């Protein structure tokens, strides 16, 4: 519901439904909390993934050889 509302939100006509969307979102969150009161935390895993991605972008720890435009191998 929130995703659909977000898609039409730039349209001024969507303001008419803002209250209803907020109510439905609150009810949905209450249901989620009742069904799963202690959700699994993934903050640590996401942090580790971020570190891994940062390391792969900067090239930390990678001592590979690269090919120049003419095909020669360079260190």
Secondary structure as GFF3:
##gff-version 3
##sequence-region A 1 75
A	DSSP	alpha_helix	2	8	.	.	.	ID=ss1
A	DSSP	three_ten_helix	12	17	.	.	.	ID=ss2
A	DSSP	alpha_helix	18	35	.	.	.	ID=ss3
A	DSSP	alpha_helix	43	58	.	.	.	ID=ss4
A	DSSP	beta_strand	66	67	.	.	.	ID=ss5
A	DSSP	beta_strand	73	74	.	.	.	ID=ss6
###
